[in-house]
Amino acid sequence: MTITIEKFTVNTKGFNDIIDITNKINTFAMRQNAKNSNVCISVIGSTAAITTMEYEPGLIRDLPEILEKIAPVNKDYFHDNKWHDGNGYAHLRASLIGNSINLPVENNHLLLGKWQQVILLDFDNKPRTRQIIVQFIT
């Protein structure tokens, strides 16, 4: 078994920014020659998340709308009372979705559905530079 790691950063706008990172991951898979393997993709930070979805304009609008119903921005959170940073909702949204996913790789490409992409979500209330860790297990 071999484990290799790739890292990259993404500048985000915050405020529910949704960024497709699929091509970057596939580029790493080809460079690593990760023919048949597993990849773990994670984001560093507690106000961002990684998941998959169809990256299209309707869902890019729908996802933040549903998350607003679950963890609204304009609510008092105990986190905000302690830290006074106004991003309690961002921590909750990131916790609900999760900071990493594991996906299979075959012939140096992620095994995804036709309409499925890997996305980074940044929920924080300011722009950020996010570090993404991509770990291949072959």
Buried (B, 14 or more C-beta within 10 A) or exposed (E): EEEBEBEBEBEBEBBBBBBEBBEBBBBBBEEBEBEEBEBBBBBEBBBBBBBBBEBEEEBBEEBBEEBBEEBEBEEEBEBBEEEEBBBBBBBBBBBEBEBBBEBEBEEBBBEBEEEBBBBBBBBBBBEBEBBBBBBBBB
